[in-house]
Amino acid sequence: MDLTGSKVEWQVDLLLRAREVERSEYIDGVASMDEECLGGIRRVGSEEAHGLNYKNVMLRMSQQVQSSASGNWHKEW
């Protein structure tokens, strides 16, 4: 088995590139999830600022999650 020179370097380079792509995709996914969470927080904060108290906002959010889980995607609040 030939372990000298360019073949091993080439395989190591491919492995490192694959790991870098995987890491990049993971970071992009986390950033996307963070942005969705921040959007939800901003929306709730906005509604609280317009007179809804925390309990009502949380109740409405839980109802939306429950309706989404049951397949009622068309229900908006």
N, C-alpha and C positions, 0 to 999 in steps of 0.2 A: 504494500500500500504506500503510495507516494504522498507524504505529508509535507513536502518541501515546496517553498516558493508560491507561485501565483494561485494555484488551485485552492489552497487553504485560505489565503488572503481574500480571494474572491468569495468563498463561502462565508467567511466571517463578515465581510462587507455586506453581503446580501442579508444576513441575519440582523445586523445592526440597522440596516435600512428598514427592514420589515418591522422591527421593534419601534423605530421612530414613527413610522406610519401608524402603527397601532396606538402609540401614546398620543399622537396628534388627534386621531379619531376619538379617543376617550376624552381628551380635554375639550374638544369641540362639543361632544355630547353633554358633558357636565355644564359647560357654558350655556348651552341651549336650555337645559333644565333649570339652571339658575335664572335665566331670563324669563322663563315662564312663571316661576315662583315670584319673582319681583313684580311681574305684571299683575299677578293676582293680589299681591300685597298693596300695590299702588291703587288698584281698583277698590279694594276694601277700605283703604285709607281715605280715598276720595269720597266714598259713600258715608263713612263716619263723619267726615268734615261737613257733609250736607245734612246732618241731623240724625242719622241712625246711630243707635248706641251699639256697643260691642256685642252684646248678647243677640240682638236682632241680626247683625251682620253674620255672626257665626251660625245662627240658626238657618239663615238663607243659604249660606255656603254648604252646610251639611245636607240640606234638602236638594241642592243642585247635584251634589255628589251622589246622593241616593237615587235621584231620578236618572242620572247618567248611568249608574250601575244597573238599573232595571231596564235600560234600553229606551228611555224617553229622552232622546237627544234633542228633540225639538223644544223642550221646555226651557224657557229663558226666564231670568229674573231681572 
